[in-house]
Amino acid sequence: MRVIRVGTRKSQLARIQTDSVVAMLKTLNPGLQFEIVAMSTTGDKILDTALSKIGEKSLFTKELEHALEKNEVDLVVHSLKDLPTVLPPGFTIGAVCKRENPYDAVVFHPKFVGKTLETLPEKSVVGTSSLRRAAQLQRKFPHLQFKSIRGNLNTRLQKLDELQEFSAIILAAAGLQRMGWQNRVGQEGGCSVPVAVHTAIQDGQLYLTGGVWSLDGSESMQETMQATIHIPAQHEDGPEDDPQLVGITAQNIPRAAQLAAENLGTSLANLLLNKGAKNILDVARQLNDAH
């Protein structure tokens, strides 16, 4: 029986995520066996520096990419937010699982349970490893201070509970749900750049919303565009020699729908850039490098 080696990070959350993917693969391929190969990444090892300051790309994927290149694993499972925007040569995204809860969540220090970000005391410190989250929240809650907090989910919650440094921390709601820690959520809301995107499909229309923020939250830009897509009930595969689009191999999605989605993303990015997004991001990059 063939054994498929699946690479993953060592953290508990990463293992839970990988186990769920392996369970789906077993259902689709009952004749295969799967072996999970766990390893630490650069982002897991460097915990005393903000992600945006480390100065390397692929912080949570590089070691797994090397293992894939050396044929030590057959595939790897990542959070999509950890993937670099450009995949290494010869790599492809073979599948994207259905998205779980897309919201950010606020977890409060035990002494502030029952509070909200709006009602936290002046100058309360909120921890997050994401420039995007910090920029968005700084704009909405100028009375708060935001500070980098690193580590896996377990480590960050331990820092929150045992130290007196943070009044609250911002985490992905999906991660808390996967760990079974939904009761810690006090409020529902590429992490190293203050940009965000959200997509939705309704009545044959693909809606794409993109946003850009300055690091202090003083400037904000958000736009929505839409495109018509057609995905028949019986999926029509494109020719086998079609090039990959945005690094994803999607054999059961028509090429026209993939092109429409990719062109919509490019058009929205150009719209934001033409309206001044580049200046906002340039300033954000300069400020980040200076600090």
C-alpha positions as CSV (number, residue, x, y, z in Angstrom):
1,M,0.0,0.0,0.0
2,R,1.4,3.4,-1.0
3,V,2.4,5.8,1.8
4,I,1.9,9.5,1.3
5,R,4.2,11.7,3.4
6,V,2.5,14.9,4.5
7,G,4.7,17.8,5.8
8,T,3.4,20.2,8.5
9,R,4.6,22.5,11.2
10,K,5.0,21.1,14.7
11,S,2.5,23.3,16.5
12,Q,-0.6,21.8,18.0
13,L,-2.8,24.0,15.8
14,A,-0.9,23.0,12.6
15,R,-1.2,19.3,13.5
16,I,-5.0,19.7,14.0
17,Q,-5.3,21.4,10.7
18,T,-3.1,18.8,8.9
19,D,-5.1,15.9,10.5
20,S,-8.3,17.3,9.2
21,V,-6.8,17.5,5.6
22,V,-5.5,13.9,5.9
23,A,-8.9,12.7,7.1
24,M,-10.5,14.2,3.9
25,L,-7.8,12.7,1.7
26,K,-8.4,9.3,3.3
27,T,-12.1,9.5,2.6
28,L,-11.3,10.2,-1.1
29,N,-8.5,7.7,-1.3
30,P,-9.2,4.8,1.0
31,G,-6.4,2.7,-0.6
32,L,-3.7,5.0,0.6
33,Q,-1.8,5.4,3.9
34,F,-0.6,8.7,5.2
35,E,2.4,9.5,7.3
36,I,2.7,13.0,8.9
37,V,6.2,14.6,9.0
38,A,6.3,17.5,11.5
39,M,9.1,20.1,11.6
40,S,9.9,23.5,13.0
41,T,10.2,26.5,10.7
42,T,12.1,29.8,10.9
43,G,9.0,31.6,12.1
44,D,8.6,29.0,14.9
45,K,12.2,29.5,16.1
46,I,12.5,33.3,16.1
47,L,10.0,34.4,18.8
48,D,11.7,37.6,20.1
49,T,11.2,39.6,16.9
50,A,8.1,40.9,15.1
51,L,7.4,39.0,11.9
52,S,7.7,42.2,9.8
53,K,11.2,42.8,11.2
54,I,12.8,39.4,10.6
55,G,13.5,40.3,7.0
56,E,13.0,36.9,5.5
57,K,10.3,35.5,3.2
58,S,8.5,32.2,3.6
59,L,8.9,32.3,7.4
60,F,6.5,29.5,8.1
61,T,7.0,27.5,4.9
62,K,10.7,27.5,3.9
63,E,11.8,24.4,5.7
64,L,8.7,22.5,4.4
65,E,9.5,23.7,0.9
66,H,13.0,22.4,1.1
67,A,11.7,19.0,2.3
68,L,9.4,18.9,-0.6
69,E,12.2,19.8,-3.0
70,K,14.4,17.0,-1.6
71,N,11.5,14.5,-1.8
72,E,11.4,14.0,1.9
73,V,7.6,14.6,1.8
74,D,5.1,14.3,-1.0
75,L,2.9,17.3,0.0
76,V,2.6,19.9,2.7
77,V,-0.3,21.6,4.4
78,H,-0.2,25.3,5.2
79,S,-2.5,28.0,6.4
80,L,-3.1,30.0,3.2
81,K,-2.0,33.3,4.9
82,D,1.5,31.8,5.5
83,L,2.2,31.1,1.8
84,P,4.5,33.5,0.0
85,T,2.8,35.5,-2.8
86,V,5.1,33.7,-5.4
87,L,5.5,30.0,-5.1
88,P,8.9,28.3,-5.8
89,P,9.4,27.0,-9.3
90,G,7.6,23.7,-9.9
91,F,5.3,24.1,-6.9
92,T,1.5,24.3,-7.2
93,I,-1.4,24.7,-4.8
94,G,-3.2,21.4,-5.3
95,A,-6.3,22.2,-3.2
96,V,-7.8,24.9,-1.1
97,C,-10.2,23.7,1.6
98,K,-13.5,25.4,2.4
99,R,-12.8,28.4,4.5
100,E,-13.7,28.3,8.1
101,N,-14.7,31.3,10.2
102,P,-13.0,34.3,8.5
103,Y,-13.2,36.7,11.5
104,D,-10.5,37.9,13.9
105,A,-11.3,37.4,17.6
106,V,-10.4,39.4,20.7
107,V,-9.2,37.4,23.7
108,F,-9.1,39.4,27.0
109,H,-6.9,39.0,30.0
110,P,-8.9,37.4,32.8
111,K,-9.3,40.7,34.7
112,F,-10.9,42.3,31.7
113,V,-13.4,39.5,30.9
114,G,-16.7,41.2,30.0
115,K,-15.0,44.3,28.5
116,T,-14.8,45.2,24.8
117,L,-12.0,47.0,23.0
118,E,-14.0,50.2,23.1
119,T,-14.3,50.0,26.9
120,L,-10.7,49.0,27.8
121,P,-8.9,51.6,29.8
122,E,-6.9,54.3,28.1
123,K,-3.4,53.1,26.9
124,S,-4.3,49.4,27.4
125,V,-1.9,47.2,25.4
126,V,-3.3,44.8,22.8
127,G,-1.0,42.2,21.3
128,T,-1.0,41.0,17.7
129,S,1.6,39.7,15.3
130,S,-0.2,41.2,12.3
131,L,0.4,44.7,10.9
132,R,-2.9,44.5,9.1
133,R,-4.8,43.9,12.4
134,A,-2.9,46.6,14.2
135,A,-3.5,49.2,11.5
136,Q,-7.2,48.4,11.3
137,L,-7.7,48.5,15.1
138,Q,-5.6,51.6,15.7
139,R,-7.9,53.5,13.3
140,K,-11.0,52.4,15.2
141,F,-9.6,52.4,18.8
142,P,-7.1,55.2,19.0
143,H,-7.1,55.1,22.8
144,L,-5.3,51.7,22.7
145,Q,-1.7,50.7,22.2
146,F,-0.7,47.8,20.0
147,K,2.4,45.6,20.5
148,S,3.8,42.6,18.7
149,I,3.2,39.2,20.4
150,R,4.8,36.1,19.0
151,G,4.5,32.3,19.5
152,N,2.0,29.6,18.7
153,L,-1.5,29.8,19.9
154,N,-0.8,28.1,23.2
155,T,2.2,30.4,23.9
156,R,0.4,33.6,23.1
157,L,-2.6,32.7,25.4
158,Q,-0.1,31.8,28.1
159,K,1.6,35.1,27.8
160,L,-1.8,36.9,28.0
161,D,-2.9,35.0,31.1
162,E,0.3,34.9,33.1
163,L,2.0,38.2,32.3
164,Q,0.5,41.6,33.1
165,E,1.8,43.1,29.8
166,F,-1.3,42.6,27.6
167,S,-4.9,43.5,28.3
168,A,-6.1,41.5,25.2
169,I,-4.7,39.8,22.1
170,I,-6.1,39.4,18.6
171,L,-6.2,35.9,17.1
172,A,-7.9,34.2,14.2
173,A,-11.3,32.9,15.3
174,A,-10.8,29.8,13.1
175,G,-7.7,28.8,15.1
176,L,-9.5,29.1,18.4
177,Q,-12.4,27.0,17.1
178,R,-10.0,24.3,15.8
179,M,-8.4,24.1,19.3
180,G,-11.7,24.0,21.0
181,W,-11.2,27.3,22.8
182,Q,-14.3,29.2,21.5
183,N,-15.1,30.2,25.1
184,R,-12.0,32.5,25.1
185,V,-13.5,34.7,22.4
186,G,-14.4,38.1,23.9
187,Q,-15.3,39.9,20.6
188,E,-15.5,38.7,16.9
189,G,-13.7,41.0,14.3
190,G,-0.6,38.0,5.0
191,C,-0.5,39.4,8.2
192,S,2.8,41.3,7.7
193,V,1.4,43.9,5.4
194,P,-1.6,46.2,6.2
195,V,-3.8,45.0,3.4
196,A,-6.8,42.7,3.3
197,V,-9.2,41.1,0.8
198,H,-12.6,39.4,1.0
199,T,-14.4,37.5,-1.8
200,A,-18.0,36.3,-2.2
201,I,-19.9,34.6,-4.9
202,Q,-23.6,35.4,-5.4
203,D,-25.9,34.8,-8.4
204,G,-23.0,34.2,-10.8
205,Q,-21.2,37.3,-9.7
206,L,-17.8,37.2,-8.0
207,Y,-17.4,40.2,-5.6
208,L,-13.9,41.2,-4.5
209,T,-13.3,43.8,-1.8
210,G,-9.7,45.0,-1.1
211,G,-8.4,47.4,1.6
212,V,-5.2,49.2,2.5
213,W,-4.4,50.9,5.8
214,S,-1.5,53.1,7.1
215,L,0.3,51.6,10.1
216,D,-1.3,54.2,12.5
217,G,-4.7,53.7,11.0
218,S,-5.0,57.3,10.0
219,E,-5.4,56.5,6.3
220,S,-7.7,53.9,4.9
221,M,-8.7,52.9,1.4
222,Q,-11.3,50.2,0.4
223,E,-12.9,49.3,-2.9
224,T,-15.2,46.6,-4.2
225,M,-15.3,45.2,-7.8
226,Q,-17.3,42.4,-9.4
227,A,-17.1,40.1,-12.4
228,T,-19.5,37.6,-13.9
229,I,-18.3,34.0,-13.7
230,H,-19.9,30.8,-15.0
231,I,-19.3,27.5,-13.4
232,P,-21.7,24.8,-14.9
233,A,-23.2,22.1,-12.8
234,Q,-21.0,19.6,-14.5
235,H,-17.6,21.1,-14.3
236,E,-15.8,21.5,-17.6
237,D,-12.1,20.7,-17.4
238,G,-9.8,22.9,-19.6
239,P,-7.2,21.5,-21.9
240,E,-4.4,19.6,-20.1
241,D,-1.7,22.0,-21.3
242,D,-3.4,25.1,-19.8
243,P,-1.0,27.1,-17.7
244,Q,-1.6,27.3,-14.0
245,L,-3.3,30.4,-12.8
246,V,-2.1,32.1,-9.6
247,G,-0.2,28.9,-8.7
248,I,-3.3,26.8,-8.3
249,T,-4.1,23.6,-10.1
250,A,-7.9,23.5,-10.3
251,Q,-8.8,20.8,-12.8
252,N,-12.5,21.0,-12.1
253,I,-12.9,24.7,-12.5
254,P,-13.4,26.1,-16.0
255,R,-10.5,28.1,-17.4
256,A,-12.8,31.1,-18.1
257,A,-13.8,31.3,-14.5
258,Q,-10.2,31.1,-13.3
259,L,-9.2,33.9,-15.7
260,A,-12.2,36.0,-14.7
261,A,-11.1,35.7,-11.0
262,E,-7.5,36.5,-11.7
263,N,-8.3,39.5,-13.9
264,L,-10.7,40.8,-11.2
265,G,-7.9,40.6,-8.7
266,T,-5.5,42.4,-10.9
267,S,-8.1,45.1,-11.8
268,L,-8.9,45.8,-8.1
269,A,-5.2,46.0,-7.2
270,N,-4.6,48.5,-10.1
271,L,-7.6,50.5,-9.0
272,L,-6.3,50.8,-5.4
273,L,-2.8,51.6,-6.6
274,N,-4.1,54.4,-8.9
275,K,-6.1,55.9,-6.0
276,G,-3.0,56.1,-3.8
277,A,-2.5,52.7,-2.2
278,K,1.1,52.6,-3.3
279,N,1.9,55.8,-1.3
280,I,0.3,54.4,1.8
281,L,2.2,51.1,1.6
282,D,5.5,52.9,0.8
283,V,5.2,55.0,3.9
284,A,4.2,51.9,6.0
285,R,7.3,50.1,4.7
286,Q,9.6,53.0,5.6
287,L,8.1,53.4,9.0
288,N,8.4,49.6,9.7
289,D,12.0,49.6,8.5
290,A,12.8,52.6,10.7
291,H,11.5,50.9,13.8
